């Protein structure tokens, strides 16, 4: 499964590195199985998207406007194991 690694600036000014999978790369039934109300529409700020955080094992909002550097892509074998294989 294709995943990403990015460093971004949090609201408090500190930096955070997040390994995440975007919703369009998740298995089709994953979102509905992990949410209580999958039909609820989220109102996200421009540049923000909902992603699955591989380390926190939960959904997070990722703000593309606060990225530091480049977003790196890699492959992950499974959600449980989260072993990574870097790709170009």
N, C-alpha and C positions, 0 to 999 in steps of 0.2 A: 504494500500500500504506500502511496506517495505521501510524504509528510514534509514539514518545513521546520527550520530552525531560524529564529530571529532574535535580535536584541532590540529592546525598545525602552523608551523612557516612561516610567509610571507617572501617575498624577502627582505623587509626592517628590518627583525629581530623581528618584533612584532608578538604576538600570535593572532590567530583568531579562533573562534569556528564557525563551519559551520554545519547546518542541511541540508542534501541533499539526493536526490534520484538518484541512478545510472541509466544510460540509459536503461539497461536491465530490470529495474523495472518500467519504465514509460509505460503508455498505448501506444499501437502500433502507433497510429496516432498523439500522442502528439508532438514528435520531429518535424515532418513535418509541423504541424500547428503553431509551434513557431519559425520556421526559414525561412529566405528568400530564401536560397539556400540549401535545405536539402541533395542534392546529392554531395555537395562539400566535399572533403575529408580533414580532419584536420590532420596536422602533429604535434603530441604531443610528448614531451620528454618521455623517458622511465620512467615508474612509474606514469605517469600522465594520467588522464582520464577526459572526459567531463561528468559533472553531472548537475542536476537541483538544484539550491540553493533555498531552501524553504523560506528563509527570504528575499533574494534579488529578488525572483521571476524571475530568469533569469539563463541562462546557465553559468557555471564557470568551469575552469580547476582545478581539484583537484590533487595535487601532493602527492602521497602516501609516498614519500621519506622524507617528512618533518613533518610527524605525530608525535605528542607528546602524549604518552600514548596509550590507546586502542580506537578502533572505536566501538561505541555503536550502536546497532540496535534498532529501534522502528517502530511502525506502525503509519501511518498518515491517517486520515479519508478522507481528500481532499486537493487539492492544495490551494484553496481559504481560508480555515479555518486553515489548518496546525495544528490542535489539534493532540497531540501525545499520544501514548500508548506505554510504554516501554516494550520490550520483551527481552528474554534471548538469 
